[in-house]
Amino acid sequence: MQLYRVLTGPDDSGFCHKVSAALSKGWTLHGDPSYAHDPASGSMRVAQAVTKTVEGKTYSPEMKLGEQ
């Protein structure tokens, strides 16, 4: 089964650590990151899609994707 998630956050080292943690758990980058200016906070936000193939599982909306 293929899983998909989008990681989001402010464009800072914390976001890089979030993506690095996902990669260390077997997730792979899917496409390029996206950047957008958040006018409410005056800062840049970033998003990165990641995917992961898992065996022996059945998808359920209740799955906690970050724990896979």
GROMACS elastic network, one bead per residue, 0.5 to 0.9 nm:
[ bonds ]
;  ai    aj funct       b0    kb
    1    52     6  0.82749   500
    1    53     6  0.55533   500
    1    54     6  0.53921   500
    1    55     6  0.62214   500
    1    56     6  0.78415   500
    1    57     6  0.68676   500
    1    58     6  0.72028   500
    1    59     6  0.75162   500
    2    51     6  0.68297   500
    2    52     6  0.57086   500
    2    54     6  0.64289   500
    2    55     6  0.88394   500
    2    59     6  0.89270   500
    3    27     6  0.88813   500
    3    50     6  0.83335   500
    3    51     6  0.53947   500
    3    52     6  0.51268   500
    3    53     6  0.61602   500
    3    54     6  0.74691   500
    3    59     6  0.82921   500
    3    65     6  0.76008   500
    3    68     6  0.88288   500
    4    27     6  0.89301   500
    4    30     6  0.87737   500
    4    49     6  0.71891   500
    4    50     6  0.58967   500
    4    52     6  0.66891   500
    4    65     6  0.80704   500
    5    48     6  0.84817   500
    5    49     6  0.57692   500
    5    50     6  0.55436   500
    5    51     6  0.64673   500
    5    52     6  0.88872   500
    5    65     6  0.71964   500
    5    66     6  0.83472   500
    6    47     6  0.65113   500
    6    48     6  0.55803   500
    6    50     6  0.61947   500
    6    51     6  0.87779   500
    7    15     6  0.82413   500
    7    18     6  0.76756   500
    7    19     6  0.71971   500
    7    46     6  0.82415   500
    7    47     6  0.54786   500
    7    48     6  0.52334   500
    7    49     6  0.61700   500
    7    50     6  0.75556   500
    8    11     6  0.89250   500
    8    15     6  0.73439   500
    8    18     6  0.88899   500
    8    45     6  0.72271   500
    8    46     6  0.56600   500
    8    48     6  0.65692   500
    8    49     6  0.87521   500
    9    12     6  0.80653   500
    9    14     6  0.81071   500
    9    15     6  0.57890   500
    9    18     6  0.89121   500
    9    44     6  0.88472   500
    9    45     6  0.56271   500
    9    46     6  0.56639   500
    9    47     6  0.67232   500
   10    13     6  0.87242   500
   10    14     6  0.78640   500
   10    15     6  0.64934   500
   10    43     6  0.73123   500
   10    44     6  0.61303   500
   10    46     6  0.60091   500
   10    47     6  0.87903   500
   11    14     6  0.79950   500
   11    15     6  0.63319   500
   11    16     6  0.81462   500
   11    35     6  0.81815   500
   11    43     6  0.79357   500
   11    44     6  0.57374   500
   11    45     6  0.52769   500
   11    46     6  0.55464   500
   11    47     6  0.88902   500
   12    15     6  0.55858   500
   12    16     6  0.68221   500
   12    44     6  0.89758   500
   12    45     6  0.87966   500
   12    46     6  0.89247   500
   13    17     6  0.62281   500
   13    18     6  0.86454   500
   14    17     6  0.50659   500
   14    18     6  0.62495   500
   14    19     6  0.88094   500
   15    19     6  0.63458   500
   15    20     6  0.85504   500
   15    46     6  0.79742   500
   15    47     6  0.89006   500
   16    19     6  0.52229   500
   16    20     6  0.60611   500
   16    21     6  0.85457   500
   17    21     6  0.59699   500
   17    22     6  0.85794   500
   18    21     6  0.52046   500
   18    22     6  0.64117   500
   18    23     6  0.87935   500
   19    22     6  0.51329   500
   19    23     6  0.62461   500
   19    24     6  0.86762   500
   19    27     6  0.89560   500
   19    29     6  0.87037   500
   19    48     6  0.77704   500
   19    50     6  0.85505   500
   20    23     6  0.50414   500
   20    24     6  0.61572   500
   20    25     6  0.87380   500
   21    24     6  0.50942   500
   21    25     6  0.64684   500
   21    27     6  0.88970   500
   22    25     6  0.51634   500
   22    26     6  0.67160   500
   22    27     6  0.54628   500
   22    28     6  0.78847   500
   22    50     6  0.80149   500
   22    66     6  0.76503   500
   23    26     6  0.52597   500
   23    28     6  0.58923   500
   23    29     6  0.77459   500
   23    50     6  0.83986   500
   24    27     6  0.72042   500
   25    67     6  0.89050   500
   25    68     6  0.79467   500
   26    51     6  0.87107   500
   26    52     6  0.65166   500
   26    53     6  0.84525   500
   26    68     6  0.89501   500
   27    50     6  0.59236   500
   27    51     6  0.53876   500
   27    53     6  0.80104   500
   28    49     6  0.85593   500
   28    50     6  0.52843   500
   28    51     6  0.53491   500
   28    52     6  0.62549   500
   29    32     6  0.78865   500
   29    33     6  0.89168   500
   29    48     6  0.73234   500
   29    49     6  0.62238   500
   29    51     6  0.65714   500
   30    33     6  0.86185   500
   30    48     6  0.74532   500
   30    49     6  0.51853   500
   30    51     6  0.63167   500
   31    48     6  0.76630   500
   31    49     6  0.67309   500
   31    50     6  0.81736   500
   32    47     6  0.88929   500
   32    48     6  0.68723   500
   32    49     6  0.78813   500
   33    46     6  0.67509   500
   33    47     6  0.55417   500
   33    49     6  0.72673   500
   34    45     6  0.82764   500
   34    46     6  0.55463   500
   34    47     6  0.51408   500
   34    48     6  0.65458   500
   35    44     6  0.66849   500
   35    45     6  0.56668   500
   35    47     6  0.65655   500
   36    43     6  0.85898   500
   36    44     6  0.56613   500
   36    45     6  0.53297   500
   36    46     6  0.64883   500
   36    47     6  0.86916   500
   37    40     6  0.89419   500
   37    41     6  0.86803   500
   37    42     6  0.69856   500
   37    43     6  0.58561   500
   37    45     6  0.61045   500
   37    46     6  0.88319   500
   38    41     6  0.57003   500
   38    42     6  0.55965   500
   38    43     6  0.54521   500
   38    44     6  0.58472   500
   38    45     6  0.65183   500
   39    43     6  0.70111   500
   39    44     6  0.86766   500
   40    43     6  0.80799   500
   41    44     6  0.84725   500
   52    68     6  0.85159   500
   54    57     6  0.66839   500
   54    68     6  0.79715   500
   55    58     6  0.87655   500
   59    62     6  0.85343   500
   59    63     6  0.72105   500
   60    63     6  0.55213   500
   61    64     6  0.83235   500
   62    65     6  0.88856   500
   63    66     6  0.87473   500
   63    67     6  0.83139   500
   63    68     6  0.82792   500
   64    67     6  0.55700   500
   64    68     6  0.70045   500
   65    68     6  0.53458   500
